[in-house]
């Protein structure tokens, strides 16, 4: 009887009517259980509550889902909680704080609208009201949500304008003149509705049947036609309008005018081109104006910052847009989409749908239809970008444009760079020479890495930017036989699709050596041949690999795992090319090979070498494979018996551990990373768990079994915890003379890199290319270290979820030893 009752209850919970709520409560319970384990670690070990706050978001989202059975409201609640906590954590970081605040307020608009709608729907269901007539404050629930959903992006842009002014539009790739048109049009649409009701916006002509008038564009005159006319009007006045909005000034430089005239003639453009300039912290340009009013504006601190090649390349691309009146084509495409929308008798805009939803289509499906239309327009925009690149190349400026794009990409560094947003550029800071070298070098190396193994997340994020990914445009401009401009424009999409990307990765890998000279030449032009040496000094590249000298290694190709070889590292050399800045000279049994470190993964390994593997087991390398893919055999002693196992991921040699005995290591315990000294290690024959570590922390020396720790390797990130300055000051004092990177509240995503010159009670003085930068200790968030060492994570200080992520990171390579 009891069992039957329980089964009936379960059937009720998982019925179609209650399933959404049941899943919500299950999510809340699961997240709640994990939250308790996380809170235990936070309370007992005094860890930071970041993961706990994410789990709180899961609990909140689950409870909202359970109570309302509304997935969207649950997601919005979760996002808002995460944003609130994120805003709190970055409250002292300029620009990031303002961007997060703008995002939070925008999302709150949507959350409030959805909350009102859900509350009204629940009241309708409870009281039996008519959903079509039940209103609050003059609006139905759907209208409340629809208005908030459609306004939030404009709220975001408005807040960004308030916080950053026109600089936000100048330096953000999220925006473009077309976005400005969109904002202006939205404002005009709002004004339009203040003077007329929806019914009065539709004008029918005498003699035209209503059925035809409601389906054919301009067979009647209503919202569709008003929007098209407004778009066309904005297009006609776009020249003076954007001139005013962007603050374009006249260019007096005869050199610039002469070069623009040269490009204009090469592209076959007739008529006058108005040349202007806009003060901005980047080197870029944009073309604007109607077909009879062609204009171009160069963006820079000083117009003389542009080289002749920069002007030819950038002007070539922008004027190619103008020569083929691409903006007018966008207007045509917009008109076609309106024609389709009217033909199927859908509302012209989401606002129209909100106030007149009787089209037999749910709001979600109508919104998906709009997204499909937007995606089509987006593909067309990418096609136009590819066309402009092709025309530039045909005019003879392909290489000039490619180099200009590489240089431009150097300005967009940091966490949000792939979204087309550089937080650094939204500040008033001037880039130092060291930052220019580092940012352009990082950009060049990242491009090259994208040819070897394109990052799925980077490519997916690029899909919301107004321009295709620079790395692929550079390929199309230099090797069009292999990659056409339009295909390059579409490549981020193709590389985001799991089963499609492999083919295109192979193509990129095959042509990377033909494209890299353009990137290298751009870097050398900007920073001379000594630039790579300075870049190495700033980023500590060779410092991180010096330990390999004289070591036996296996080098495995990043492009083909069948391509690998064994040998001893004879020397490590710095090159003059930024895409492959380090080479290794390796002595094999038959020859000496020179390889680019950018193209290979390096692992220390040798026959009869004793290693600690990622699971903490200690084994001896027996045999190195000569098969198609790299593998090896290792001998283990388990439970008194020996076994030979096939392995694919090398471990860490015992000799590496012995080399750091007597040196400083890091110890993370109770949420604080401290400096310790490794006095010795007594290795067990079988496992690191049974080995004994002798360490000194402060004035106390301890002998601790390896089973108490998870072991991590360089580079190390050390969080400087407030209130623990006394415990962590030895770490800072030990940095003098060492290469480090500092993540500060002011350089949250670009870091401060250099060598530590001096550490005082309240500052770290960094030497950066012979200049001293003073960094306040209370502004430092993380310190990144690159010395040969280890970090011991005390296991009780690591939560279950943190251990899970560590194990996930260990799947394809050894990052941690977890016994």
C-alpha positions in Angstrom: 0.0 0.0 0.0 2.8 2.4 1.0 4.8 1.4 -2.1 1.8 2.0 -4.3 1.3 5.5 -2.8 5.0 6.3 -3.3 4.8 5.1 -6.9 1.7 7.2 -7.5 3.5 10.2 -6.1 6.5 9.7 -8.3 4.2 9.3 -11.4 2.5 12.6 -10.4 5.8 14.4 -9.9 7.1 13.2 -13.3 3.9 13.7 -15.3 4.1 16.2 -18.1 2.2 18.8 -16.0 4.6 18.7 -13.0 7.9 17.7 -14.7 9.3 21.2 -15.1 8.8 21.9 -11.4 10.1 18.5 -10.4 13.3 19.0 -12.4 13.7 22.5 -10.8 13.5 21.1 -7.3 15.9 18.3 -8.2 18.4 20.8 -9.5 18.0 22.8 -6.3 18.5 19.7 -4.1 21.6 18.6 -6.1 23.2 22.1 -6.0 22.2 22.3 -2.4 24.1 19.1 -1.5 27.2 20.3 -3.4 26.7 23.7 -1.7 26.9 22.1 1.7 30.2 20.3 0.9 31.5 23.6 -0.6 30.5 25.6 2.5 32.2 23.0 4.7 35.4 23.7 2.9 34.9 27.4 2.9 34.2 27.5 6.6 36.8 25.0 7.9 39.6 26.0 5.4 38.6 29.7 5.0 38.6 29.4 1.2 37.1 32.0 -1.1 33.4 31.4 -1.7 33.4 31.7 -5.5 32.2 28.1 -6.2 29.7 28.3 -3.3 28.2 31.4 -4.9 27.8 29.6 -8.2 26.0 26.8 -6.4 23.8 29.3 -4.6 22.9 30.5 -8.1 22.0 26.9 -9.0 19.8 26.6 -5.9 18.0 29.8 -6.6 17.4 28.9 -10.2 16.2 25.5 -9.2 13.8 26.9 -6.6 12.4 29.5 -9.1 12.0 26.7 -11.7 10.3 24.5 -9.1 7.9 27.2 -7.9 7.0 28.8 -11.2 7.8 26.0 -13.8 9.3 28.7 -15.9 12.8 27.8 -17.3 13.5 31.3 -18.6 12.8 33.0 -15.3 15.0 30.5 -13.6 17.9 31.2 -16.0 17.5 34.9 -15.6 17.5 34.6 -11.8 20.6 32.5 -12.0 22.4 35.0 -14.3 21.4 38.0 -12.2 22.8 36.4 -9.0 26.1 35.5 -10.7 26.3 39.1 -12.1 25.6 40.6 -8.6 28.4 38.5 -7.1 30.7 39.2 -10.0 30.1 42.9 -9.6 30.9 42.6 -5.9 34.2 40.8 -6.6 35.4 43.4 -9.2 34.0 46.4 -7.5 37.5 47.9 -7.2 38.4 47.3 -10.9 37.7 50.3 -13.1 35.9 49.7 -16.4 35.2 46.1 -15.7 33.0 47.3 -12.8 31.1 49.7 -15.1 30.7 47.1 -17.8 29.3 44.5 -15.3 27.0 47.2 -13.8 25.6 48.0 -17.2 25.1 44.3 -17.9 23.4 43.7 -14.6 21.0 46.6 -14.9 20.2 45.5 -18.5 19.4 41.9 -17.3 17.4 43.2 -14.4 15.1 44.9 -16.9 14.4 41.5 -18.5 14.1 39.8 -15.1 11.6 42.3 -13.8 9.5 42.0 -17.1 9.6 38.2 -16.9 8.7 38.2 -13.2 5.7 40.4 -13.8 4.5 38.1 -16.7 4.9 34.9 -14.7 3.2 36.5 -11.6 0.3 37.6 -13.8 0.0 34.2 -15.4 -0.1 32.5 -12.0 -2.7 34.9 -10.8 -4.8 34.3 -14.0 -4.6 30.5 -13.5 -5.5 30.8 -9.8 -8.4 33.3 -10.2 -9.6 32.2 -13.6 -9.2 35.6 -15.3 -9.3 36.0 -19.0 -5.6 36.1 -20.2 -6.4 38.3 -23.1 -8.0 41.1 -21.0 -6.2 40.8 -17.7 -3.7 43.7 -17.4 -1.6 45.4 -14.8 -0.5 49.0 -15.1 -2.2 49.0 -18.6 -0.2 46.1 -20.0 -0.6 42.3 -20.3 2.0 40.0 -18.9 3.4 39.3 -22.4 3.6 43.0 -23.1 5.6 43.5 -19.9 8.1 40.8 -20.8 8.3 41.7 -24.5 9.0 45.4 -23.8 11.7 44.5 -21.3 13.3 41.9 -23.6 13.5 44.3 -26.5 14.7 47.3 -24.4 17.5 45.6 -22.5 20.2 45.9 -25.3 19.4 49.6 -25.7 19.6 50.0 -21.9 23.1 48.4 -22.0 24.3 50.6 -24.9 22.9 53.7 -23.1 24.7 52.9 -19.9 27.9 52.3 -21.8 27.6 55.7 -23.4 27.0 57.3 -20.0 30.0 55.5 -18.5 32.4 55.7 -21.5 31.0 58.2 -23.9 31.6 57.8 -27.7 34.8 55.9 -26.9 32.7 52.8 -26.4 31.6 52.9 -30.0 35.0 53.9 -31.4 37.0 51.0 -29.8 34.4 48.2 -29.6 34.1 45.7 -32.4 30.6 44.9 -31.0 29.5 48.2 -32.5 29.6 49.7 -35.9 27.9 52.5 -37.9 25.1 49.9 -38.6 24.5 49.6 -34.8 24.3 53.3 -34.6 21.6 53.2 -37.3 19.8 50.6 -35.3 19.8 52.7 -32.1 18.7 55.8 -33.9 16.0 53.9 -35.7 14.7 52.4 -32.4 14.5 55.9 -30.9 12.6 57.2 -33.9 10.2 54.2 -33.7 9.5 55.0 -30.0 8.8 58.6 -30.9 6.5 57.5 -33.7 4.3 55.6 -31.3 3.8 58.6 -29.1 1.8 60.4 -31.8 -0.3 57.6 -33.2 -2.1 54.3 -32.2 -1.3 51.1 -33.9 -4.6 51.2 -35.9 -3.8 54.6 -37.3 -0.4 53.5 -38.6 -1.9 51.4 -41.3 -3.1 53.3 -44.4 -5.0 51.4 -47.1 -5.2 52.6 -50.8 -8.5 52.8 -52.6 -9.0 50.0 -55.1 -6.4 47.6 -53.4 -7.9 44.5 -51.9 -7.3 44.2 -48.2 -5.9 40.7 -48.5 -3.3 41.9 -51.0 -2.6 45.1 -49.0 -1.9 43.1 -45.9 0.6 40.8 -47.6 2.4 42.9 -50.3 5.0 45.5 -49.4 3.8 49.1 -50.2 0.4 47.8 -51.3 -0.6 49.6 -48.1 1.4 52.0 -45.9 2.0 50.8 -42.3 4.7 49.8 -39.9 6.7 47.9 -42.5 6.8 50.7 -44.9 7.5 53.4 -42.3 10.5 51.4 -41.1 11.8 51.0 -44.6 11.4 54.7 -45.3 13.0 55.6 -42.0 16.0 53.3 -42.7 16.3 54.9 -46.2 16.2 58.4 -44.7 18.9 57.5 -42.1 21.0 56.1 -45.0 20.7 59.3 -47.0 21.8 61.5 -44.0 24.3 59.0 -42.6 27.3 61.0 -43.8 26.6 64.2 -41.7 24.9 62.2 -39.0 27.8 59.9 -38.2 30.2 62.8 -38.8 28.5 64.5 -35.8 28.0 61.4 -33.6 31.7 60.2 -34.0 33.1 63.7 -33.8 34.9 63.4 -37.1 37.5 66.2 -37.8 39.0 67.2 -41.2 42.3 65.7 -42.2 44.9 68.3 -43.3 47.7 65.8 -44.0 48.7 66.0 -47.7 50.3 62.5 -47.4 47.0 60.9 -46.2 45.0 62.6 -48.9 47.5 61.5 -51.6 47.4 57.9 -50.4 43.6 57.8 -50.2 43.5 59.3 -53.8 45.8 56.5 -54.9 43.6 53.8 -53.4 40.5 55.5 -54.8 41.8 55.3 -58.3 42.9 51.7 -57.9 39.4 50.8 -56.9 37.9 52.7 -59.7 35.9 55.0 -57.4 34.6 58.2 -59.1 33.6 61.3 -57.3 35.0 63.0 -54.2 36.0 61.1 -51.0 35.8 63.1 -47.8 38.7 62.2 -45.5 38.3 62.7 -41.8 39.9 61.6 -38.5 38.6 60.6 -35.1 40.8 60.6 -32.0 40.9 57.1 -30.6 43.5 54.8 -28.9 43.7 52.4 -31.9 44.7 52.4 -35.6 41.6 51.8 -37.6 39.2 53.4 -40.0 35.6 53.2 -41.1 33.8 54.2 -44.3 30.3 55.8 -44.1 27.9 58.0 -46.0 25.4 57.4 -48.8 26.4 56.5 -52.4 26.6 60.2 -53.3 28.4 61.2 -50.1 31.4 58.8 -49.7 33.5 59.4 -46.6 36.2 57.7 -44.7 37.4 58.5 -41.1 40.8 57.3 -39.7 41.0 56.5 -36.0 44.2 57.1 -34.1 45.8 59.2 -31.4 47.7 61.0 -34.2 47.1 60.7 -37.9 50.9 60.4 -38.4 50.8 57.1 -36.5 49.6 55.5 -39.7 52.3 54.2 -42.0 51.8 54.4 -45.8 51.0 50.7 -45.9 48.5 51.1 -43.1 46.6 53.7 -45.0 46.7 51.8 -48.2 45.5 48.6 -46.6 42.8 50.0 -44.3 41.6 52.6 -46.8 41.5 49.9 -49.5 39.2 47.7 -47.4 36.9 50.5 -46.2 36.7 52.2 -49.7 35.9 48.8 -51.2 32.8 48.8 -49.1 32.0 52.3 -50.4 32.8 51.4 -54.0 30.3 48.6 -54.0 27.8 50.5 -51.9 27.6 47.8 -49.3 25.6 49.9 -46.9 22.9 50.3 -49.5 22.9 46.5 -50.1 22.3 46.1 -46.4 19.3 48.4 -46.7 18.1 46.2 -49.6 18.5 43.0 -47.6 16.6 44.7 -44.7 13.8 45.6 -47.2 13.7 42.0 -48.4 13.3 40.7 -44.9 10.4 43.1 -44.3 8.8 42.0 -47.5 9.0 38.3 -46.4 7.7 39.2 -42.9 4.8 41.0 -44.4 4.1 38.3 -46.9 3.7 35.7 -44.2 1.6 38.2 -42.2 3.9 38.4 -39.2 4.3 41.6 -37.2 7.0 43.9 -38.5 8.8 44.0 -35.2 8.8 42.3 -31.8 7.2 45.5 -30.4 4.4 45.1 -32.9 3.9 41.5 -31.8 3.8 42.5 -28.2 0.9 44.8 -28.7 -0.8 42.7 -31.4 0.1 39.1 -30.8 -2.9 37.5 -32.5 -0.9 35.9 -35.3 -1.3 32.3 -34.2 2.4 32.1 -33.3 3.9 31.8 -29.8 6.2 34.6 -28.8 9.2 32.2 -28.5 8.7 31.0 -32.1 8.2 34.5 -33.4 11.4 35.5 -31.7 13.2 32.5 -33.2 12.0 33.7 -36.6 13.5 37.1 -35.9 16.8 35.4 -34.9 16.8 33.5 -38.2 16.3 36.7 -40.1 19.1 38.3 -38.1 21.3 35.3 -38.8 20.7 35.6 -42.5 21.6 39.3 -42.4 24.7 38.4 -40.4 25.8 35.9 -43.0 25.3 38.6 -45.6 27.4 41.1 -43.6 30.2 38.5 -43.4 29.9 38.0 -47.1 30.3 41.7 -47.7 33.4 41.7 -45.4 34.9 38.9 -47.5 34.1 40.8 -50.7 35.7 43.9 -49.4 38.9 42.0 -48.6 38.9 40.4 -52.0 38.6 43.8 -53.8 41.4 45.2 -51.6 43.6 42.3 -52.6 42.8 42.7 -56.3 43.7 46.3 -56.0 47.2 45.2 -54.9 46.8 46.0 -51.2 46.2 42.5 -49.8 49.4 42.3 -47.9 49.1 45.9 -46.6 45.7 45.1 -45.3 46.8 41.9 -43.7 49.6 43.6 -41.8 47.3 46.4 -40.7 44.9 43.8 -39.4 47.6 42.1 -37.4 48.6 45.4 -36.0 45.0 46.3 -35.1 44.6 42.9 -33.4 47.4 43.9 -31.1 45.2 46.5 -29.6 42.5 44.0 -28.6 44.0 42.0 -25.8 42.4 40.6 -22.7 39.5 38.5 -21.6 36.9 40.2 -23.7 39.0 40.6 -26.9 37.3 37.9 -28.8 34.0 39.6 -28.3 35.5 42.6 -30.0 35.9 44.6 -26.8 39.2 45.7 -25.2 38.7 46.9 -21.7 42.2 48.5 -21.8 41.0 50.8 -24.6 38.1 52.0 -22.5 40.5 53.5 -20.0 42.4 56.7 -20.3 45.8 54.9 -20.0 48.4 55.3 -22.7 50.0 52.1 -23.9 53.7 51.9 -22.9 56.3 50.7 -25.3 56.5 47.4 -23.3 52.8 46.9 -23.6 52.8 47.6 -27.3 55.5 44.9 -27.8 53.7 42.4 -25.5 50.2 42.9 -26.9 51.3 42.7 -30.6 53.5 39.7 -29.8 50.7 37.9 -27.9 48.4 38.6 -30.8 50.8 37.2 -33.4 51.4 34.1 -31.4 47.7 33.6 -30.7 47.1 33.8 -34.5 49.7 31.2 -35.2 48.2 28.9 -32.5 44.8 29.4 -34.1 46.2 27.9 -37.3 47.5 24.8 -35.4 44.5 24.2 -33.1 41.7 26.7 -33.4 40.0 27.4 -30.0 36.3 26.4 -30.2 35.3 29.0 -27.6 37.2 31.8 -29.3 35.5 31.0 -32.6 32.1 30.8 -31.1 32.5 34.1 -29.3 33.7 35.7 -32.5 30.3 35.0 -34.0 28.8 38.0 -32.2 31.5 40.4 -33.3 30.9 42.6 -36.3 34.0 41.4 -38.2 35.4 37.9 -38.9 38.4 36.7 -36.9 41.6 38.5 -37.9 43.7 35.3 -38.1 41.6 33.9 -40.9 41.3 37.1 -42.8 45.1 37.3 -42.8 45.2 33.8 -44.4 42.7 34.8 -47.1 44.6 38.0 -47.9 47.9 36.1 -48.4 46.9 32.6 -49.5 43.6 33.0 -51.4 44.2 29.8 -53.4 43.7 27.9 -50.1 41.2 30.1 -48.4 38.8 32.6 -50.1 37.8 35.8 -48.2 34.2 34.7 -47.9 35.2 31.3 -46.6 37.5 33.1 -44.1 34.6 35.2 -43.0 32.5 32.1 -42.4 35.4 30.1 -40.8 34.6 30.9 -37.1 31.2 29.3 -37.6 32.6 26.3 -39.4 35.2 25.8 -36.7 32.6 25.9 -34.0 30.8 22.8 -35.4 32.3 19.6 -33.8 32.1 17.2 -36.8 32.9 19.9 -39.5 35.9 21.6 -38.0 38.5 18.9 -38.6 38.6 19.4 -42.3 39.2 23.2 -42.0 41.8 22.7 -39.2 43.8 20.6 -41.6 43.7 23.3 -44.2 44.9 25.9 -41.7 47.7 23.7 -40.4 48.8 23.1 -44.0 49.3 26.8 -44.8 50.4 28.2 -41.5 54.1 28.4 -42.6 53.1 30.5 -45.6 51.1 32.9 -43.6 53.3 33.3 -40.5 55.9 35.5 -42.4 53.3 38.2 -42.7 52.7 38.2 -39.0 56.4 38.1 -38.3 57.1 41.0 -40.7 54.4 43.1 -39.1 56.0 42.6 -35.7 59.5 43.3 -37.0 58.3 46.5 -38.8 56.8 47.7 -35.5 59.5 46.7 -33.1 62.6 45.9 -35.2 64.6 42.6 -35.0 65.3 43.1 -31.3 61.5 43.0 -30.7 61.4 39.3 -30.1 64.2 39.5 -27.6 62.3 42.3 -25.7 59.1 40.2 -25.9 60.9 37.3 -24.4 62.2 39.5 -21.6 58.6 40.6 -20.9 56.9 37.2 -21.1 59.6 35.0 -19.6 59.3 32.4 -22.4 62.9 31.0 -22.5 63.0 31.2 -18.7 60.2 28.6 -18.5 62.0 26.2 -20.8 65.6 26.5 -19.7 65.2 23.5 -17.4 65.1 21.3 -20.6 68.7 21.8 -21.5 70.6 18.5 -21.4 67.4 16.6 -20.8 66.0 13.6 -22.7 62.7 14.4 -24.2 60.0 13.4 -26.7 58.8 16.0 -29.1 55.2 15.4 -30.4 53.8 17.4 -33.2 50.7 19.4 -32.4 49.4 18.9 -35.9 50.0 15.2 -36.3 50.6 12.9 -33.3 52.2 10.4 -35.6 55.1 12.8 -36.0 57.3 12.5 -33.0 60.9 11.7 -32.1 63.2 11.2 -29.1 66.4 13.0 -28.3 68.4 15.1 -25.9 68.0 18.9 -25.8 71.4 20.4 -26.9 70.4 24.0 -26.8 67.5 26.4 -26.6 67.6 29.4 -28.9 65.6 32.6 -29.3 64.7 33.4 -33.0 63.7 36.7 -34.6 60.2 35.5 -35.5 57.3 36.1 -33.2 55.2 33.2 -34.4 57.9 30.7 -33.5 60.1 32.6 -31.0 61.9 29.6 -29.5 63.7 26.7 -31.2 65.1 23.6 -29.7 68.2 21.8 -31.0 67.7 18.1 -30.3 70.3 15.4 -30.8 68.6 12.2 -31.9 70.3 8.8 -32.5 70.9 9.7 -36.1 71.0 13.5 -36.4 70.6 16.9 -34.8 67.1 18.4 -35.4 66.0 22.0 -35.0 62.3 22.3 -34.1 60.0 25.2 -33.5 58.6 25.0 -30.0 55.4 26.5 -31.2 54.8 23.3 -33.3 55.6 20.6 -30.7 54.6 19.5 -27.3 57.7 18.6 -25.2 57.8 15.9 -22.5 60.8 14.9 -20.5 61.2 11.1 -20.8 64.0 8.5 -21.0 64.5 4.8 -20.8 64.9 3.5 -17.2 63.8 6.9 -15.9 61.6 6.8 -12.8 58.5 9.0 -13.1 55.5 10.0 -11.0 52.4 9.8 -13.1 49.2 11.8 -12.8 47.5 9.2 -10.5 50.4 9.3 -8.1 51.8 5.9 -9.1 55.6 5.7 -9.5 56.9 3.7 -12.5 60.0 3.1 -14.5 60.0 3.8 -18.3 60.8 0.5 -20.0 60.3 1.1 -23.7 59.5 4.0 -26.0 57.1 3.2 -28.8 58.0 3.2 -32.5 54.4 2.8 -33.6 52.2 5.3 -35.4 51.2 7.3 -32.4 53.4 8.1 -29.4 53.1 5.7 -26.4 55.5 4.0 -24.0 55.6 1.2 -21.6 56.2 1.6 -17.8 56.9 -0.9 -15.1 54.9 -0.6 -11.9 55.2 -2.5 -8.6 51.8 -3.1 -7.2 51.0 -5.3 -4.2 54.4 -6.9 -4.4 54.1 -7.9 -8.1 55.4 -6.2 -11.1 53.3 -5.2 -14.1 54.0 -3.5 -17.4 51.4 -1.0 -18.7 51.0 0.9 -21.9 50.9 4.6 -21.3 50.3 7.7 -23.4 50.8 10.6 -21.0 54.3 11.0 -19.5 54.7 11.8 -15.8 57.1 14.0 -13.9 60.7 12.6 -13.5 61.8 11.9 -9.9 64.9 13.9 -10.9 62.7 17.0 -11.3 61.6 16.7 -7.6 65.1 16.1 -6.5 66.3 19.2 -8.3 64.0 21.4 -6.2 65.0 20.0 -2.9 66.4 22.8 -0.8 64.5 25.4 -2.7 61.3 27.4 -2.1 58.0 25.7 -2.9 54.3 26.8 -2.4 51.9 25.4 0.1 48.1 26.0 -0.1 46.4 25.4 3.2 43.3 26.9 4.8 42.7 29.1 1.8 46.1 30.8 1.9 49.1 30.1 -0.3 52.3 30.4 1.7 56.0 30.1 1.0 57.7 26.9 2.2 61.0 25.2 1.8 61.3 21.6 0.5 64.0 20.1 2.8 63.7 16.6 1.3 61.6 13.8 -0.1 61.7 10.2 0.9 60.2 8.4 -2.1 58.2 5.3 -1.8 58.9 2.6 -4.5 55.3 2.5 -5.6 53.4 5.7 -5.1 53.8 9.4 -4.2 51.0 8.9 -1.6 53.3 6.8 0.6 56.3 9.1 0.0 57.3 11.6 2.8 57.8 15.3 2.2 59.9 17.3 4.6 59.0 20.9 4.5 59.6 24.0 6.5 56.9 26.7 6.8 58.0 29.7 8.8 60.0 28.3 11.7 58.2 25.0 11.8 59.5 21.9 10.0 57.1 19.0 9.2 57.3 15.6 7.7 54.0 14.9 5.8 52.9 11.9 3.7 52.2 12.7 0.0 48.7 11.4 0.4 47.8 14.6 2.1 48.5 16.7 -1.0 47.7 17.3 -4.6 50.8 18.5 -6.5 50.7 21.2 -9.1 53.4 22.5 -11.5 54.4 25.8 -13.1 53.2 28.4 -13.9 51.7 29.1 -10.5 49.0 31.5 -9.7 49.0 32.8 -6.1 46.0 34.7 -4.8 46.9 37.4 -2.3 44.2 37.2 0.3 43.1 40.2 2.3 43.9 40.0 6.0 46.7 37.4 5.3 49.5 39.9 4.4 51.8 38.7 7.2 51.5 35.0 6.1 52.0 35.8 2.4 54.7 38.5 2.7 57.5 36.0 2.4 56.3 35.1 -1.1 56.5 38.7 -2.2 59.9 39.1 -0.5 61.2 36.1 -2.4 60.3 37.6 -5.8 63.2 40.1 -6.0 65.1 39.5 -9.2 62.6 37.0 -10.5 60.3 37.2 -13.6 56.6 37.5 -12.6 53.2 38.6 -13.8 50.9 40.6 -11.6 47.1 40.7 -12.0 46.0 43.9 -10.4 42.6 45.5 -9.9 43.7 48.0 -12.5 45.1 45.5 -15.0 42.6 42.7 -14.5 42.9 41.2 -17.9 46.2 42.4 -19.4 48.5 41.9 -16.4 51.8 43.6 -15.5 54.8 41.6 -16.6 58.4 42.1 -15.8 61.1 41.4 -13.2 60.7 42.3 -9.6 63.3 45.0 -8.7 62.3 45.7 -5.1 59.6 44.8 -2.6 58.6 47.2 0.2 56.0 47.0 2.9 53.3 48.3 0.5 54.7 48.2 -3.0 56.2 45.8 -5.6 58.5 47.7 -7.9 58.7 46.0 -11.3 61.4 46.5 -13.9 59.8 46.5 -17.3 62.3 47.1 -20.1 64.5 49.3 -18.0 61.6 51.3 -16.6 60.3 51.0 -13.0 56.6 50.6 -12.4 55.4 50.8 -8.8 52.5 48.5 -8.0 50.6 48.9 -4.7 50.4 45.5 -2.9 46.8 46.2 -1.9 45.9 46.4 -5.6 47.4 43.0 -6.5 44.9 40.1 -6.9 47.2 37.3 -8.3 50.9 36.8 -8.6 52.0 34.4 -11.4 55.3 32.6 -10.9 57.5 30.8 -13.5 60.3 29.2 -11.5 61.0 25.5 -11.4 59.1 24.4 -8.3 55.9 22.7 -7.1 52.8 23.7 -5.2 51.4 21.4 -2.6 47.6 21.7 -2.2 46.5 20.4 1.2 43.6 18.1 0.3 41.1 19.3 3.0 41.6 22.8 1.5 40.4 21.6 -1.9 36.6 21.1 -2.3 35.0 18.2 -4.1 34.2 20.4 -7.1 37.7 21.8 -7.3 39.1 18.3 -7.3 36.7 17.3 -10.1 37.9 20.2 -12.3 41.5 19.2 -11.6 40.8 15.7 -12.8 39.1 17.0 -15.9 42.1 19.2 -16.6 44.3 16.0 -16.3 42.5 14.1 -19.0 44.9 14.8 -21.9 48.0 16.0 -20.1 49.5 16.1 -16.6 48.6 19.3 -14.8 48.3 17.9 -11.3 49.4 14.7 -9.5 46.3 13.4 -7.7 47.0 10.3 -5.7 
